[in-house]
Amino acid sequence: MKVRILDTPPPPKELVAPQEMPQDKPPEDDPSKDKGIAVYGQPGEGDPAGLEGGMAGGKAGGTVGIIDLPEGAVPPKPKSSNKPPEYPREMRKEGKIGYVTLRIVVNADGRVTDVQLVDGEEPFVTEAIQAVKTWRYEPARLDGVPIAVYRNIKVKFKLDI
């Protein structure tokens, strides 16, 4: 298979409705005209179990291959090397505690992507998001195969007394 690497993304194609219904089937094309596939971007940045676009679980704007944890699946486990977020200095001085709830995607390779805020207040939100984006997980598995899943996580900011 031929693979062409593009320097820029291809321009979008205009969709045009046919003016009349074709009566004959189109002729077979010449296989020697096949240009192969064209790719844009860096290799290795996608999710091995998911494809961009589409609707996951019937949710518009979702990502194909990313779902809520199915019944019988093993949930993702955070790696012990994940560092907790920095406690905001001004909140530490004031003795304030906080919680941030995030909806994340854990890809089939264990990376965290698509971090969305569910609940929380600044400056805790900024610190939580920055930390969580660097976290790695043992991916969720369904029938032994790694899968990408949505997870809601709660990041706690509490002072040690």
N, C-alpha and C positions, 0 to 999 in steps of 0.2 A: 504494500500500500504506500502511495506517495504521501508525504507530509510536507507542507509548505509552512514556514514560519513567517508571519506577517509582522512588519514594523509598526503598523497602525491597525486599529480594528477596521473591518470592512464597513463600507457605508451601508445604512439600512436599505433594504429593497422595498420599493413601493409596491403595495398590493393593489392590483387593478382587477376589477370584476370583468369577466368576459362579456362581450357585447352580444354574442350569440352562442348557442350550444353547439359544440363540435359534433359532427355526425360520424366521422371516421376516427378510429383509434390512431394515436400518433405512431410514426414509424420508430423502430428500434434505433437507438443512437449508437454511434461508433465507439467502442470501448477505448480506442486509442486516444480519444479526446478527453478522457477522464483526467482531471487535474489533481485528483486525490483530495485530501482534506487540508484545510488551512487552519492554523492555530495562531492565537495571539495571546501574549502574556508569558509569565514565567512558569516553567514546569514545576510540579510538586506543590503548588499552592492550593489546589482544589481538595475537596473531601473525597477520599477513595470510595466511599459508599454512597455519595450523593451527586446529583446533577443540578446545576443552577436552574432556577426558574420553575414554573409550574405551580401546582397546588398540592401541598402535603396535607393529608387528612382533611381535604375539603376546605382548607384555609387559603383564601386568595393571597397571593404574594408569598406563599410558603416556598420551601425548597424541596424538590423531589428527593426522597431518600431520608429526610429528617422528620422524625415523628415523635409523638409522646411515647414513653416507654411502654411497649406492648406487654400484654400478659405473658408470663413465662420467661421474660427476658431478664438478664442479669444487669442491674443498673451500673452506671459508670462509677468508679471509685477514684476520689482525688489522690494524687500522689503525695507522699509524705514530704517531698521537697518543695511543695507549694508554700510560698511565703505569705503570711497574713498582711493585710494592708497597713500602711503607716497610719498611726493615730494622729488626726489633725491637731497641731500644736495648740491652737486657740481653744479647741474643745477640751483638750487635756487640762489646760490652765483653768478653765471654767468648771471642770469636773463633770462635763456632760457625757452621757452615753448615747448610743444610737444603734439602729439596725437598718440595714439596706437589703431589700429583697430584689433579686435580679432573675430574669429569665434568660438562660444561656443555651447555646447549642454546643454539645460535646460531640465533635466529629468522630468518625470511625478510627481516626488515628490518634485520638485523645486530646487534640487541641481544642481550646475554647474559642468559639466564634459567635458572632451575632449576640452581643451582650445588650439586653434591654432592661431599663429600669421599670420595676413594678411598684416599689414603694421605698421611700427614704428621703432624707434631707441632706442638703449641702452643709458642710464640706465632706460629710461621710460618703456621699454618693460618688464623688470624683475619686476619692482614695480607693473605694471598693472596686469600681470599674477598672481602674488602672491595674490593681493587683490581680483581679480575676482574669483579665485578658492574658496574663502571663502563666496562668495555671495550666497544668497538664493532668490528664485523667487516664486511668486504665479504662478503655472504651466500654460502652454497654455492649452486650452480646446477646444475640438471639440465635438459638441452636448452634452456638459456638462461633458464629460469624460476627465480627465487629459491625456495629451499626451507629449511625448518628442519631442523637436524641435531644429533645428539649428537656431542660431541667430547671426548676425553680430552686434557687439557693438563697439562704439568709446569711448575710455577713454581719457578725456582731462586733460592736465597738464598746467594750466595757473596760473600766479602769481596774487594775489590780490594786487591792488595798492591803 
